[in-house]
Amino acid sequence: MTDSIADMLIRIKNGQMVKAKSVYMPHSKFKKDILKVLQNEGYIKSYEEKLVENTVHKGIVVYLKYADDRKPVIRDVRKVSKPGRRIYSSIDDLKGHYNNLGITILSTSKGVMSDNQARKAKVGGEILCQVF
């Protein structure tokens, strides 16, 4: 697999389409950083690390969040930077996503953060994905 972040986002999106309570994915620190941003912004309930039985490999279980009428909180997710084409932006050039109702997740020199946090820190970086 060449793009593990796209795989993670699609697993979350597909899990919400079938109204699953949680989804499982292989572990990485970068994925945990992105999930932390999604949790802080209210797009997922929580996540936790789990060991795969009879191995030393870790995995991440993401607990999905739904609105009161069982509609997914994440309506759309779009991967912006791809392995063949990285997209960078300064904070001044970063536009709002869905009229500022969605978030853009950035990888900056100060870590992975949402566009709102990046504006406060006055730092730009690689645009990873957009979530609405």
Buried (B, 14 or more C-beta within 10 A) or exposed (E): EEBBBBBBBBBBBEBBEEEBEBBEBBBBEEBEBBBBBBBBBEBBBEBEEEEEEEEEEEBBBBBBBBEEEEEBBBBEBEBBBEEEEEEEBEBEEBEEBEEEEBBBBBBBEEBBBBBBBBBEBEBBBBBBBBBB
